[in-house]
């Protein structure tokens, strides 16, 4: 089966100061999960974009940094919070308004989570409710 005509999965990460805090993968097709090599490549693309995010944050005063990296057919869009937590979305050319709306709604969910006294800042996000809501927002804007 050829994978060239298939859409690549969308990968969303929340990256703290030192490590990823949350991740979710949206499969753009009805096919089974992507192979390990595709998943590793997706993480490599996102990881390599981190330096570009830091550079872009110095020149762009906004929170939504748009597309900061473009590798082959994949783009990395970034939203940077005031505390420098990075929301990173790996996609293959989604509508910019849809990506911005997705980031905005996920940011609202993240702020609510951050205000929870049981959540310690810059630690892994394990809340099932947060995960469910992020996935629902993803289905609404990224499908």
Order of alpha helices (4+ residues) and beta strands (2+ residues): beta-beta-alpha-beta-beta-beta-alpha-alpha
